[in-house]
Amino acid sequence: MSTRISLDGVDKTFTNRRTGERQQIFRDFSLTLAPDELVAVVGGSGTGKTTLMHLIAGLERPDRGTVSTGGTRPRLGMVFQQPRLLDWTSVETNVRLAATAAGIDTTEVAPILDAVGLTEYARSYPSVLSGGQRQRVAVARAFVVRPEVLLLDEPFSALDELTARRLRLLLQQLWLRTPRTGLLVTHNALEAAFLADRVVVLGGRPAEVVGEYRIDRPRPRSPEDPELFDVHRRIVAALT
Amino acid sequence: MTVTHPVGAEEVVLGGGRSPAPPDRPPATGTAARLTRPLPALLLVGLLAAGWQLMAHTSDSALIPGLGDIARNLADITTSGALGENVRVTLTRVTLGFAAAFVVSVAAGIAMGRSEWLRRFLEPAVLIGLATPGLVKALLCVIWFGVSLVNPVLTVALAAAPALTINIAQGVRAVDPALGEMAHVYRLDALTRLRYLWLPAIVPDLFTGARLGIAMAWKVIVLVEIFGLADGVGYQLNLEFSQHNVAGVLAWTVAFALVMAAIEYGLLQTLERRAVRWRRVALR
């Protein structure tokens, strides 16, 4: 099912519990993600990227305005900056729990682990895996639920560049199997240009859209595509 | 911002580029190591026994019986079946009471760990429970419930629950909130969260609380059985005491200590090792 996501006139303010200081992250902020569109949001630290993601994921509520995900709460797949795995149970169980909760047949766990190249580690504890392998588990968990909305919160920022590049390519291939509405939050403008249909640049506080770029390149994309580097340069220009 | 040169798309194929196979698991701990592990504790017991025997021999008093007398009493209560029967009765009471405490403590501890309001609401009850002497709990339960099973079960539950609850609450507060967000996003139900998130995450605190709770339980069950019941290890201790049989009192005490040691080393430590096995695997 294709899901449209829209934030309309959203206000969000955080109050520091100790100092009482208030920080308004969003004021009358609006953004729409079309069905099956992958939108990347880039911006400096503190520009509300993660808050935006948390609003869509239902982890935060707006002070004012609406976050609409098509009437019902869509099935979410989310890859966090850290994999957020249950270290005391196996790789297979980590993925299976998400599948079961989403009503997905658990026979789909093995194929997704195969797709991310972790079949041999299915019965291992996540704690024995490398950072890249752990993030692969998180990717498998996000895709096994057949998400209607995929949320990627700086998913590869904690990885070395070589591992991150491989996972970007893996993510693109999984995305090509079943496109769905998605939001990618990243600091990496090239990553945004490579993966997204549209890149939104946030800046200022309260945050506002300071740049928007549509990436009309067919998939699968090559990371060597010079057009992507051109978009990357424009995004960096908007950021600075 | 760093511009890097990504690898070619052809380098990653779904299901290809597999991670290397997991390394072989290291061999299990050797039998010799397992056999030598309890040696320090056995050495201490041996030294205490030798010291006791020396004291009994030099004092030559009926109040300090020798190891031989104690062993004979222990053999008598074992062969007569009294030991097995009374230990079974006492253990049943402790098990039921501790099980009740465990259920209540897990619910209350998780609630206190997750909700500041509930922590403030329940904390006075927990602190009062911790501060109230086991003797008072035992006496009140004997007065209120007499010889019924409710008496020892409730006393044990009241004794074990506060320490268990406060440790669980501390454990839950220390759980990474990011895991809670993950569980929310993936809509894990309450039972799944309890089984796969909260309980495994608080295992160290759970076992600390369980040890304290069981230690309190042993103390109060003996009191309850002395004051208000007609069987169990506590009752037998009181019986031997009333007959001025110090060797008998010590025989029951030794037997009781052996049962407690078996539960600690045979049950609790085994369960704990299994529960935290993932940490040892990670450290290899």
Interface residues (C-beta under 8 A of the other chain):
Chain A: A57 G58 L59 L76 M78 F80 Q82 R84 L86 D87 W88 T89 T93 L97 A98 T100 A101 A102 D114 A115 G117 L118 T119 E120 Y121 S124 Y125 S127 V128 Q133 R136 R141 V145 L151 E161 L162 R165 R166 R168 L169 L170 Q172 Q173 L174 H187 N188 A189 L190 F194 P220 R221 S222 P223 E224 F229 H232 V236 L239
Chain B: M1 V3 T4 H5 P6 V7 G8 A9 E11 V12 V13 L14 G15 G16 G17 R18 S19 P20 A21 P22 D176 A178 L179 E181 M182 H184 V185 Y186 R187 L188 D189 T192 Y196 L197 P200 A201 V203 A275 V276 W278 R279 V281 A282 R284
